[in-house]
Amino acid sequence: MRSAEQWFEEYGESHQNPLNKAIHWIAVPVIYATVVGLLWSIPQPAFMASIHWLNWAVVALVPTLLFYLLMSFPLALGMAAASVVCLWGWGGYARLGHSVWLASLVLFVIMWVLQFIGHHVEGKKPSFFKDLQFLLIGPAWVIGFVYRKLNIKY
């Protein structure tokens, strides 16, 4: 397993252009949240529905957070906090009677279009074309940047 710094260094190679970086600062966290929302929206079997907090998003977040934990405990804490915010937000959105899957889908498509525009401007392909694990690195990269600004070691 590569270290967080190794992942971030390689990810950063295709994220040098200021416009591309700005797009990623918005799009990456929103895409992470929309994936949680799309997973949240998958119908649950009866045994899961009887546990009010258990859904497919929670199930998928377990191995995701384990990946981050293997990379860095502080980053895993940040990603766990971000994940809880996503779950809480989608729960509130659903309680208001709104369609989580529709909002997630629309935002997901818009954010990916923006990301590809950013990479077009950058002139480099997205990192995940080289290694699908980079789909998980993007959100941690944003958290890592915040940590560096706050002098939090990871």
C-alpha positions as CSV (number, residue, x, y, z in Angstrom):
1,M,0.0,0.0,0.0
2,R,1.3,3.4,-1.0
3,S,1.5,6.1,1.6
4,A,-0.9,9.0,1.6
5,E,1.9,11.3,0.3
6,Q,2.7,8.9,-2.5
7,W,-1.0,8.8,-3.6
8,F,-1.4,12.6,-3.3
9,E,1.8,13.3,-5.2
10,E,0.8,11.0,-8.1
11,Y,-2.8,12.4,-8.0
12,G,-1.5,15.9,-8.0
13,E,0.5,15.4,-11.2
14,S,-2.8,15.7,-13.2
15,H,-4.2,18.5,-11.0
16,Q,-1.8,21.5,-11.5
17,N,-3.9,23.9,-13.4
18,P,-5.6,26.4,-11.1
19,L,-9.0,26.1,-12.9
20,N,-8.8,22.3,-12.8
21,K,-7.9,22.4,-9.1
22,A,-10.8,24.7,-8.3
23,I,-13.2,22.5,-10.2
24,H,-11.9,19.5,-8.3
25,W,-12.3,21.3,-5.0
26,I,-16.0,21.5,-5.7
27,A,-16.7,18.5,-7.8
28,V,-14.8,15.8,-5.9
29,P,-16.6,16.3,-2.5
30,V,-20.0,16.6,-4.3
31,I,-19.3,13.4,-6.3
32,Y,-18.4,11.6,-3.1
33,A,-21.7,12.8,-1.6
34,T,-23.7,11.8,-4.6
35,V,-22.3,8.3,-4.7
36,V,-23.4,8.0,-1.0
37,G,-26.8,9.4,-2.1
38,L,-27.1,6.9,-5.0
39,L,-26.2,4.0,-2.7
40,W,-28.6,5.3,-0.1
41,S,-31.4,5.1,-2.7
42,I,-31.0,1.4,-3.5
43,P,-33.9,-0.5,-2.1
44,Q,-33.1,-2.5,1.0
45,P,-34.0,-6.0,1.9
46,A,-36.4,-6.4,4.9
47,F,-33.6,-7.3,7.3
48,M,-31.8,-4.0,6.5
49,A,-35.0,-1.9,6.5
50,S,-35.7,-3.0,10.1
51,I,-32.5,-1.3,11.2
52,H,-33.3,2.4,10.6
53,W,-29.7,3.5,10.0
54,L,-28.6,0.6,7.8
55,N,-28.7,1.1,4.1
56,W,-26.4,0.3,1.1
57,A,-24.5,3.5,1.6
58,V,-23.5,2.5,5.1
59,V,-22.5,-1.0,3.8
60,A,-20.3,0.4,1.0
61,L,-18.7,2.9,3.4
62,V,-17.3,0.2,5.6
63,P,-14.7,-1.1,3.1
64,T,-14.2,2.5,1.8
65,L,-13.2,3.7,5.3
66,L,-11.0,0.7,5.8
67,F,-9.1,1.7,2.6
68,Y,-8.6,5.2,4.1
69,L,-7.6,3.6,7.5
70,L,-4.9,1.6,5.8
71,M,-3.6,4.7,4.2
72,S,-3.8,7.0,7.3
73,F,-5.7,7.1,10.5
74,P,-6.1,10.9,10.5
75,L,-7.4,10.8,6.9
76,A,-9.7,8.0,7.8
77,L,-11.2,10.1,10.6
78,G,-11.7,13.0,8.2
79,M,-13.3,10.8,5.6
80,A,-15.5,9.2,8.3
81,A,-16.6,12.7,9.4
82,A,-17.4,13.6,5.7
83,S,-19.3,10.3,5.3
84,V,-21.4,11.0,8.4
85,V,-22.2,14.4,7.1
86,C,-23.3,12.9,3.7
87,L,-25.5,10.3,5.4
88,W,-27.0,12.9,7.7
89,G,-27.6,15.3,4.8
90,W,-29.3,12.7,2.6
91,G,-31.3,11.5,5.5
92,G,-32.6,15.0,6.1
93,Y,-33.2,15.6,2.4
94,A,-35.2,12.3,2.3
95,R,-37.2,13.3,5.4
96,L,-38.2,16.5,3.6
97,G,-39.8,14.3,0.9
98,H,-37.3,14.9,-1.8
99,S,-35.9,12.3,-4.2
100,V,-32.4,11.4,-3.0
101,W,-31.6,9.3,-6.1
102,L,-32.7,12.1,-8.6
103,A,-30.8,14.9,-6.8
104,S,-27.7,12.6,-6.6
105,L,-27.9,11.5,-10.2
106,V,-28.3,15.1,-11.5
107,L,-25.4,16.4,-9.4
108,F,-23.3,13.4,-10.2
109,V,-23.6,14.0,-13.9
110,I,-23.0,17.8,-13.7
111,M,-19.9,17.3,-11.5
112,W,-18.4,14.7,-13.8
113,V,-18.9,17.0,-16.8
114,L,-17.1,19.8,-14.8
115,Q,-14.3,17.4,-13.9
116,F,-13.8,16.4,-17.5
117,I,-13.8,20.1,-18.5
118,G,-11.1,20.7,-15.9
119,H,-9.0,17.8,-17.2
120,H,-9.4,19.2,-20.7
121,V,-8.1,22.5,-19.6
122,E,-5.3,20.7,-17.7
123,G,-4.4,18.7,-20.8
124,K,-4.1,15.5,-18.8
125,K,-6.4,12.5,-18.4
126,P,-8.0,11.9,-15.0
127,S,-5.9,9.7,-12.7
128,F,-8.5,7.0,-12.4
129,F,-7.8,6.1,-16.1
130,K,-4.5,4.7,-14.8
131,D,-5.7,3.2,-11.5
132,L,-9.3,3.0,-10.3
133,Q,-8.2,3.5,-6.7
134,F,-7.7,7.1,-7.6
135,L,-11.5,7.4,-7.4
136,L,-11.0,7.0,-3.7
137,I,-7.9,9.2,-3.5
138,G,-9.6,12.4,-4.8
139,P,-11.8,12.9,-1.7
140,A,-8.8,12.2,0.6
141,W,-6.7,14.6,-1.4
142,V,-9.1,17.4,-0.6
143,I,-9.0,16.4,3.1
144,G,-5.2,16.2,3.0
145,F,-5.0,19.7,1.6
146,V,-7.1,21.0,4.4
147,Y,-5.0,19.1,6.9
148,R,-1.8,20.6,5.5
149,K,-3.3,24.1,5.8
150,L,-4.2,23.4,9.5
151,N,-0.9,21.7,10.2
152,I,-2.5,18.4,10.9
153,K,-0.2,15.5,10.3
154,Y,-1.5,12.5,8.4
